[in-house]
Amino acid sequence: MKLRETIVALSTPPGLSGMGVVRVSGSQARSIAERILRFPHPVEWRSWHAAMAELVEEAGCAVDQVITTYFAAPRSYTGEDVVEISCHGSPVVLRCAIDQALRAGARLAEPGEFTLRAFLNGRIDLPQAEAVRDLIEATTLYQAKVAAQQVEGAVSRRISPIKEQLLELIALLEAGIDFADDDVSVASDGEILRRLIPVREGVAALVRSFAFGKLVHQGVTLAIVGRPNTGKSSLFNRLLEQERAIVTSIPGTTRDLVSETASIHGIPVRLVDTAGIREAEGLVETLGIERSFRAMTDADLTMVVLDLSQPAGTEDIELIEKARQRGRCLLVGNKADLVRDARGSEGSETSWASVRSRDREGAIGFSGPENEGLLRKAQLTDAHLTVSALTGEGIEELRQAIVDSLAPERVPSQEFGFITSLRHERLLSESLEYLLKAEGAVEDKIPHEMLLLDLYSALKPIDAITGATTADDILNRIFSTFCIGK
């Protein structure tokens, strides 16, 4: 890739639109723009200013009236001279602008080359460059906010102080080894640990933050399962906030998997509505139930839906047990609006509605020997949710429970400096391993020369995130921190 060449590319999505932007970046950006555009007056290139012009074809005929914006190096996205040409969003016009720029000496940009140049020219670091891609691919507003904060350096600001502390410790030990004859005191084990432990704790906190960052970045899958006619599809539609799944009073309406992605507290959650699980009545229903079990296996979280207005049965307990065997499970009692109607009615002693009650903490109470046996069998000892897909009762609590089940140690919403990249998590985990080894080396009285090997090994993965540390960086710290020689 020849980075000194001037490049051109369409910076807006292809297709019909009100406007499209063609970006030209490089040392020849202005001269190329002057060859393909016709200005009504002699052009004065003023950085961060816009001007009107005509896009002309090779024969000199006007194709479109455009707005050009000039960004002078280094105060541009790429750190180079950049000219952005805003045309009407016709694919023919945009193609003409690019073709004319190519004839005038530009080269078609490679994927990601504008951001690559921004990184190479020091406009952004690697975490910021990766966040640009995340911002473009964001599917929820919270994802976009997180990515935007990372583009502005949120992750770098979290990592930089940790790296700074590690570099100071390395410089301290290097100075003690290399300049021992110049009366520079070698740090005690207590001083080394005092400096090392905050570094290790900082890296460990970033690694832990990936548990939530992964949810934000990649999203999760939630399988909604239950017996027929428990209101699974109604809950699916309620969480999705649109009528996506067919809902009828006929049991077994859903025969295949129906999936859509919803934003739940900013996390993209792929909801999967499944076929009701019961003794199958035919080949089609059998296949649907098999897919329901596969969806439970593939899901990050399974939501088992119970009908509070119907008698409790062993099928419910068996389904809960199967869901638990396959991973994390959330129990939801639906049709809470029918509970009040069912109370006091004849035969209600055998229904979920009659045996469920809420105290101030939202715990579940069961009465009646049959249901108490089911309770013991299922070990339903903690709080579960009561909702109504019809009225919306408890839906907001359900959304919160879904997030809490997936990320119990959720990072506060105002804090965006958490790790969302798997590459960052693996590098920081590698660094953490060497920091733990370094702690052990200090406790075992290992010579500082060997301790430095672990510290440099811990620094290397961090450098792969923030950028390399050179030998000059270490030497500069040594000489700026200690008064050595004259």
C-alpha positions as CSV (number, residue, x, y, z in Angstrom):
1,M,0.0,0.0,0.0
2,K,1.6,3.3,-1.1
3,L,0.8,5.7,1.6
4,R,2.2,8.7,-0.1
5,E,-0.2,8.6,-3.0
6,T,-3.4,10.7,-3.0
7,I,-6.5,8.5,-2.5
8,V,-10.2,8.9,-3.3
9,A,-13.3,6.9,-2.2
10,L,-17.0,7.3,-1.6
11,S,-17.5,8.0,2.2
12,T,-21.2,7.6,2.2
13,P,-23.2,4.4,1.5
14,P,-23.7,3.6,-2.1
15,G,-27.2,3.9,-3.6
16,L,-29.8,6.6,-4.1
17,S,-29.7,9.3,-1.5
18,G,-30.2,13.1,-1.0
19,M,-26.4,13.6,-0.8
20,G,-23.2,11.7,-1.2
21,V,-19.7,12.6,-0.1
22,V,-16.5,11.8,-2.1
23,R,-13.3,12.1,0.0
24,V,-9.9,12.9,-1.5
25,S,-6.9,12.7,0.9
26,G,-3.2,13.3,0.2
27,S,-0.7,15.9,-0.8
28,Q,-2.3,16.3,-4.3
29,A,-5.9,16.6,-2.9
30,R,-6.3,20.3,-3.8
31,S,-4.7,20.1,-7.3
32,I,-6.9,17.0,-8.1
33,A,-10.0,18.9,-6.9
34,E,-9.1,21.9,-9.1
35,R,-8.9,19.6,-12.2
36,I,-12.3,18.0,-11.8
37,L,-14.2,21.0,-10.4
38,R,-15.1,24.3,-11.9
39,F,-15.3,27.2,-9.4
40,P,-17.2,30.4,-10.2
41,H,-14.3,32.5,-8.8
42,P,-10.6,31.8,-8.4
43,V,-10.5,29.3,-5.5
44,E,-8.9,30.3,-2.2
45,W,-8.3,27.1,-0.2
46,R,-9.1,28.0,3.4
47,S,-9.0,25.2,5.9
48,W,-12.3,24.2,7.4
49,H,-14.2,26.3,4.9
50,A,-16.7,25.3,2.2
51,A,-17.2,26.6,-1.4
52,M,-19.6,25.9,-4.2
53,A,-18.4,24.5,-7.5
54,E,-19.5,22.4,-10.5
55,L,-18.4,18.8,-11.1
56,V,-17.4,18.6,-14.8
57,E,-16.8,15.6,-16.9
58,E,-13.9,15.1,-19.2
59,A,-15.4,17.1,-22.1
60,G,-16.0,20.1,-19.7
61,C,-19.7,19.8,-19.3
62,A,-21.2,20.3,-15.9
63,V,-22.6,17.2,-14.2
64,D,-23.6,18.5,-10.8
65,Q,-23.4,21.5,-8.5
66,V,-21.4,20.5,-5.4
67,I,-20.1,21.8,-2.2
68,T,-16.4,21.3,-1.4
69,T,-14.9,21.4,2.1
70,Y,-11.1,21.7,2.6
71,F,-9.2,20.4,5.7
72,A,-5.6,21.3,5.7
73,A,-3.0,19.0,7.2
74,P,-2.5,18.1,10.0
75,R,-6.0,19.3,11.2
76,S,-7.9,16.7,9.2
77,Y,-9.3,13.2,9.8
78,T,-6.3,11.6,8.1
79,G,-3.7,14.2,9.1
80,E,-3.2,15.0,5.4
81,D,-4.8,17.5,3.1
82,V,-8.4,16.4,2.6
83,V,-11.0,17.7,0.2
84,E,-14.6,16.4,0.6
85,I,-16.9,16.8,-2.3
86,S,-20.6,16.8,-1.4
87,C,-22.7,15.8,-4.5
88,H,-26.3,14.9,-5.0
89,G,-26.7,11.3,-4.1
90,S,-27.0,9.8,-7.6
91,P,-24.8,6.7,-8.1
92,V,-24.0,8.0,-11.6
93,V,-22.8,11.4,-10.3
94,L,-20.8,9.9,-7.5
95,R,-19.2,7.4,-9.9
96,C,-18.3,10.3,-12.2
97,A,-16.6,12.2,-9.4
98,I,-14.5,9.2,-8.5
99,D,-13.6,8.4,-12.1
100,Q,-12.6,12.0,-12.7
101,A,-10.4,12.0,-9.6
102,L,-8.8,8.7,-10.7
103,R,-8.0,10.3,-14.1
104,A,-6.5,13.3,-12.4
105,G,-4.0,11.2,-10.5
106,A,-5.7,9.8,-7.4
107,R,-5.8,6.2,-6.4
108,L,-8.9,4.3,-5.2
109,A,-8.6,3.9,-1.4
110,E,-8.3,0.5,0.1
111,P,-10.8,-0.6,2.8
112,G,-10.0,1.3,6.0
113,E,-7.2,3.3,4.4
114,F,-8.4,6.7,5.5
115,T,-8.4,5.5,9.2
116,L,-5.1,3.8,8.7
117,R,-3.6,7.0,7.6
118,A,-5.1,8.8,10.6
119,F,-3.4,6.2,12.8
120,L,0.0,6.4,11.0
121,N,-0.1,10.2,11.1
122,G,-0.7,10.2,14.8
123,R,-4.3,11.5,14.7
124,I,-5.7,8.5,16.6
125,D,-4.3,5.5,18.4
126,L,-5.2,1.8,17.8
127,P,-8.1,1.6,20.2
128,Q,-9.6,4.7,18.7
129,A,-9.1,3.3,15.2
130,E,-10.9,0.1,16.2
131,A,-13.7,2.2,17.8
132,V,-14.3,3.9,14.5
133,R,-15.3,0.6,13.0
134,D,-17.5,-0.2,16.1
135,L,-19.2,3.2,15.7
136,I,-20.0,2.5,12.1
137,E,-21.4,-0.9,12.9
138,A,-23.4,0.1,16.0
139,T,-27.0,-1.2,16.0
140,T,-28.2,0.4,19.3
141,L,-27.8,4.0,20.6
142,Y,-25.9,2.7,23.6
143,Q,-23.4,0.9,21.3
144,A,-22.9,4.1,19.4
145,K,-22.4,6.1,22.6
146,V,-19.8,3.6,23.8
147,A,-18.0,3.6,20.5
148,A,-18.1,7.4,20.3
149,Q,-16.5,7.7,23.7
150,Q,-13.8,5.2,22.6
151,V,-13.1,7.1,19.4
152,E,-12.5,10.1,21.7
153,G,-10.0,8.0,23.7
154,A,-11.9,6.5,26.6
155,V,-10.1,3.2,26.5
156,S,-6.7,4.8,25.9
157,R,-7.3,7.1,29.0
158,R,-8.0,4.0,31.1
159,I,-4.9,2.1,29.9
160,S,-2.4,5.0,29.7
161,P,-2.1,5.6,33.5
162,I,-1.5,1.9,34.0
163,K,1.1,1.8,31.4
164,E,2.7,4.9,32.8
165,Q,3.0,3.2,36.3
166,L,4.5,0.1,34.7
167,L,7.1,2.1,32.8
168,E,8.0,4.0,36.0
169,L,8.6,0.7,37.8
170,I,10.7,-0.6,34.9
171,A,12.7,2.6,34.8
172,L,13.3,2.4,38.6
173,L,14.6,-1.2,38.3
174,E,16.7,-0.5,35.2
175,A,18.3,2.5,37.0
176,G,19.1,0.5,40.0
177,I,20.8,-2.2,37.9
178,D,22.6,-0.1,35.3
179,F,23.7,2.8,37.6
180,A,24.3,1.1,40.9
181,D,27.8,2.6,41.1
182,D,26.3,6.1,40.9
183,D,24.6,5.9,44.3
184,V,21.1,5.3,42.9
185,S,19.3,3.2,45.5
186,V,17.8,-0.1,44.5
187,A,14.1,-0.3,45.4
188,S,13.1,-2.6,48.2
189,D,10.7,-5.4,47.8
190,G,8.0,-3.5,49.6
191,E,8.5,-0.5,47.3
192,I,8.3,-2.7,44.2
193,L,5.1,-4.3,45.4
194,R,3.6,-0.9,46.3
195,R,4.1,0.1,42.7
196,L,3.3,-3.2,41.1
197,I,0.0,-4.1,42.8
198,P,-1.9,-1.0,41.4
199,V,-0.7,-1.9,37.9
200,R,-1.9,-5.5,38.3
201,E,-5.3,-4.4,39.8
202,G,-5.8,-1.9,37.0
203,V,-5.2,-4.5,34.3
204,A,-7.4,-7.0,36.1
205,A,-10.2,-4.5,36.3
206,L,-10.0,-3.9,32.6
207,V,-10.1,-7.6,31.9
208,R,-13.2,-8.0,34.1
209,S,-14.9,-5.2,32.3
210,F,-14.9,-7.3,29.1
211,A,-17.7,-9.4,30.5
212,F,-20.0,-6.5,30.1
213,G,-18.2,-5.0,27.1
214,K,-18.6,-8.2,25.2
215,L,-22.4,-8.0,25.6
216,V,-22.5,-4.4,24.4
217,H,-20.3,-5.1,21.4
218,Q,-21.5,-8.5,20.2
219,G,-25.0,-8.7,21.7
220,V,-26.6,-11.9,23.1
221,T,-29.2,-14.4,22.2
222,L,-32.3,-15.0,24.4
223,A,-34.5,-18.1,23.8
224,I,-38.1,-17.8,24.9
225,V,-39.4,-21.3,25.7
226,G,-42.4,-22.8,27.5
227,R,-45.5,-25.0,27.0
228,P,-48.0,-24.0,24.3
229,N,-50.2,-21.0,24.9
230,T,-48.2,-19.6,27.9
231,G,-47.8,-16.3,26.0
232,K,-44.3,-16.7,24.6
233,S,-45.1,-14.9,21.4
234,S,-46.9,-12.2,23.2
235,L,-43.9,-11.6,25.4
236,F,-41.7,-11.7,22.3
237,N,-43.8,-9.0,20.7
238,R,-43.9,-6.9,23.9
239,L,-40.1,-7.0,24.3
240,L,-39.6,-6.2,20.6
241,E,-42.3,-3.5,20.9
242,Q,-43.9,-4.5,17.6
243,E,-46.2,-7.3,16.4
244,R,-43.7,-9.7,14.8
245,A,-44.9,-13.1,15.9
246,I,-48.4,-14.4,15.3
247,V,-50.5,-14.5,18.5
248,T,-53.7,-16.6,18.8
249,S,-55.6,-18.4,21.5
250,I,-54.9,-21.7,19.7
251,P,-52.2,-23.7,21.4
252,G,-49.2,-24.5,19.2
253,T,-49.5,-21.5,16.8
254,T,-45.7,-21.1,16.6
255,R,-44.2,-24.1,14.8
256,D,-40.8,-22.7,13.8
257,L,-38.2,-20.3,15.3
258,V,-39.0,-16.6,14.9
259,S,-36.1,-14.2,15.7
260,E,-35.6,-10.5,15.8
261,T,-33.1,-8.2,17.6
262,A,-34.2,-5.7,20.2
263,S,-32.3,-3.1,22.2
264,I,-32.6,-3.9,25.9
265,H,-31.0,-1.2,28.0
266,G,-28.6,-0.6,25.1
267,I,-27.6,-4.2,24.6
268,P,-28.5,-5.8,21.3
269,V,-30.5,-8.9,22.3
270,R,-31.6,-11.4,19.6
271,L,-34.9,-12.7,20.8
272,V,-35.9,-16.2,19.6
273,D,-39.5,-17.2,19.9
274,T,-39.8,-21.0,19.9
275,A,-42.5,-23.6,19.4
276,G,-44.4,-24.7,22.5
277,I,-42.9,-27.8,24.1
278,R,-45.3,-30.7,24.6
279,E,-46.0,-34.1,23.3
280,A,-45.8,-33.5,19.5
281,E,-48.9,-34.0,17.3
282,G,-47.3,-34.6,13.9
283,L,-44.0,-34.3,12.1
284,V,-44.1,-30.5,11.7
285,E,-44.6,-29.9,15.4
286,T,-42.0,-32.5,16.3
287,L,-39.4,-30.6,14.2
288,G,-40.4,-27.3,15.7
289,I,-40.0,-28.7,19.2
290,E,-36.5,-30.1,18.3
291,R,-35.5,-26.6,17.1
292,S,-36.8,-25.2,20.4
293,F,-34.4,-27.4,22.3
294,R,-31.5,-26.5,19.9
295,A,-32.3,-22.8,20.5
296,M,-32.0,-23.4,24.2
297,T,-28.6,-24.9,23.7
298,D,-27.4,-22.1,21.5
299,A,-28.8,-19.2,23.6
300,D,-26.8,-17.2,26.1
301,L,-29.9,-17.1,28.3
302,T,-33.1,-19.1,28.3
303,M,-36.4,-17.5,29.5
304,V,-38.9,-20.2,30.6
305,V,-42.4,-18.8,30.4
306,L,-45.1,-20.2,32.8
307,D,-48.8,-19.6,32.6
308,L,-49.9,-18.3,36.0
309,S,-53.5,-18.9,35.2
310,Q,-53.2,-22.6,34.6
311,P,-52.5,-25.6,36.8
312,A,-48.9,-26.3,37.6
313,G,-47.6,-29.5,36.0
314,T,-44.5,-31.7,36.0
315,E,-43.9,-30.6,32.3
316,D,-43.1,-27.1,33.6
317,I,-40.6,-28.4,36.1
318,E,-39.0,-30.7,33.5
319,L,-38.6,-27.8,31.1
320,I,-37.0,-25.6,33.8
321,E,-34.5,-28.4,34.6
322,K,-33.6,-28.9,31.0
323,A,-33.1,-25.1,30.6
324,R,-30.9,-25.0,33.6
325,Q,-28.8,-27.9,32.3
326,R,-28.2,-26.0,29.1
327,G,-27.0,-22.8,30.8
328,R,-28.4,-19.6,32.4
329,C,-32.1,-19.6,32.9
330,L,-34.7,-17.0,33.8
331,L,-38.1,-18.0,35.1
332,V,-41.1,-15.8,34.1
333,G,-44.7,-16.2,35.1
334,N,-46.9,-14.7,32.4
335,K,-50.6,-13.7,32.5
336,A,-50.4,-11.9,35.8
337,D,-53.6,-10.0,34.8
338,L,-55.5,-13.3,35.1
339,V,-54.1,-14.0,38.6
340,R,-56.7,-11.7,40.3
341,D,-59.5,-13.4,38.4
342,A,-58.3,-16.8,39.3
343,R,-58.0,-16.1,43.1
344,G,-60.9,-17.5,45.0
345,S,-62.2,-19.5,42.1
346,E,-63.0,-23.2,42.5
347,G,-60.0,-25.4,41.9
348,S,-57.5,-22.6,42.1
349,E,-55.5,-24.4,44.7
350,T,-53.7,-26.3,41.9
351,S,-52.9,-23.3,39.8
352,W,-49.7,-21.2,39.7
353,A,-52.0,-18.2,40.3
354,S,-53.2,-19.4,43.6
355,V,-49.8,-20.5,44.9
356,R,-47.8,-17.4,43.9
357,S,-47.7,-14.3,46.2
358,R,-45.4,-11.4,46.5
359,D,-44.0,-9.9,49.7
360,R,-42.1,-6.7,49.8
361,E,-38.9,-8.3,48.4
362,G,-40.8,-10.0,45.5
363,A,-40.2,-13.5,46.8
364,I,-42.5,-16.4,45.8
365,G,-44.7,-18.2,48.2
366,F,-46.3,-21.6,47.5
367,S,-49.2,-23.3,49.2
368,G,-50.7,-26.7,48.8
369,P,-48.9,-30.0,49.1
370,E,-48.7,-30.6,45.3
371,N,-47.1,-27.3,44.5
372,E,-44.8,-27.4,47.5
373,G,-43.5,-30.7,46.1
374,L,-43.0,-29.1,42.7
375,L,-41.2,-26.2,44.4
376,R,-38.8,-28.6,46.2
377,K,-38.2,-30.5,43.0
378,A,-37.4,-27.4,41.0
379,Q,-35.5,-25.8,43.8
380,L,-37.2,-22.5,43.0
381,T,-35.9,-20.7,46.1
382,D,-35.0,-17.3,44.7
383,A,-37.2,-14.5,43.3
384,H,-38.7,-14.8,39.9
385,L,-40.7,-12.5,37.7
386,T,-44.4,-12.0,37.3
387,V,-45.5,-10.2,34.2
388,S,-48.4,-9.6,31.9
389,A,-47.7,-9.5,28.2
390,L,-51.2,-8.2,27.7
391,T,-51.1,-5.2,30.0
392,G,-47.3,-4.6,30.1
393,E,-47.1,-5.2,33.9
394,G,-43.6,-6.2,35.0
395,I,-42.1,-5.8,31.5
396,E,-39.6,-3.1,32.5
397,E,-38.5,-5.3,35.5
398,L,-38.1,-8.2,33.0
399,R,-35.8,-6.1,30.8
400,Q,-33.7,-5.3,33.8
401,A,-33.6,-8.9,34.9
402,I,-32.4,-10.0,31.5
403,V,-29.5,-7.6,31.6
404,D,-28.7,-8.5,35.3
405,S,-28.8,-12.2,34.4
406,L,-26.3,-11.7,31.6
407,A,-24.1,-9.1,33.3
408,P,-24.5,-9.1,37.1
409,E,-21.4,-6.9,37.5
410,R,-22.6,-4.3,35.0
411,V,-20.4,-1.3,34.4
412,P,-22.2,2.0,35.4
413,S,-23.9,3.5,32.3
414,Q,-21.8,6.7,32.6
415,E,-18.5,4.8,32.4
416,F,-17.5,4.0,28.9
417,G,-13.9,3.1,29.4
418,F,-14.5,-0.6,29.4
419,I,-13.1,-3.2,27.1
420,T,-15.3,-4.3,24.1
421,S,-12.6,-5.8,21.9
422,L,-11.7,-9.5,22.2
423,R,-8.2,-8.6,21.0
424,H,-7.8,-6.2,23.8
425,E,-9.1,-8.6,26.4
426,R,-6.7,-11.4,25.3
427,L,-3.7,-9.0,25.3
428,L,-4.6,-7.6,28.7
429,S,-5.1,-11.2,30.0
430,E,-1.6,-12.0,28.8
431,S,-0.2,-8.9,30.5
432,L,-2.0,-9.9,33.7
433,E,-0.4,-13.3,33.7
434,Y,3.1,-11.8,33.6
435,L,2.2,-9.2,36.3
436,L,1.1,-12.1,38.6
437,K,4.4,-13.8,37.8
438,A,6.3,-10.6,38.6
439,E,4.5,-10.4,42.0
440,G,5.5,-14.0,42.7
441,A,9.1,-13.2,41.7
442,V,9.3,-10.3,44.2
443,E,7.9,-12.5,47.0
444,D,10.5,-15.2,46.1
445,K,13.4,-12.7,46.2
446,I,14.2,-13.3,42.5
447,P,17.0,-10.9,41.2
448,H,15.7,-7.7,39.6
449,E,17.3,-8.7,36.3
450,M,14.9,-11.7,36.1
451,L,12.0,-9.6,37.5
452,L,12.4,-7.2,34.6
453,L,11.9,-10.0,32.1
454,D,8.3,-10.5,33.5
455,L,7.7,-6.7,33.5
456,Y,8.8,-6.3,29.9
457,S,6.7,-9.3,29.0
458,A,3.7,-7.6,30.7
459,L,4.4,-4.4,28.9
460,K,4.6,-5.9,25.4
461,P,0.8,-6.8,25.1
462,I,-0.1,-3.4,26.4
463,D,2.1,-1.9,23.7
464,A,0.2,-3.9,21.1
465,I,-2.9,-1.9,22.2
466,T,-1.5,1.6,22.7
467,G,1.7,1.6,20.6
468,A,5.2,0.4,21.1
469,T,7.5,1.6,23.9
470,T,11.1,2.2,22.6
471,A,14.4,1.9,24.5
472,D,14.7,5.7,24.3
473,D,11.4,6.0,26.2
474,I,12.9,3.9,29.1
475,L,16.2,5.8,29.0
476,N,14.4,9.2,29.0
477,R,12.5,8.2,32.1
478,I,15.6,7.0,33.8
479,F,17.5,10.2,33.2
480,S,14.6,12.5,33.9
481,T,13.7,10.8,37.2
482,F,17.2,10.3,38.7
483,C,20.1,12.7,39.0
484,I,22.8,10.4,37.6
485,G,26.3,11.7,36.8
486,K,27.3,15.1,35.5
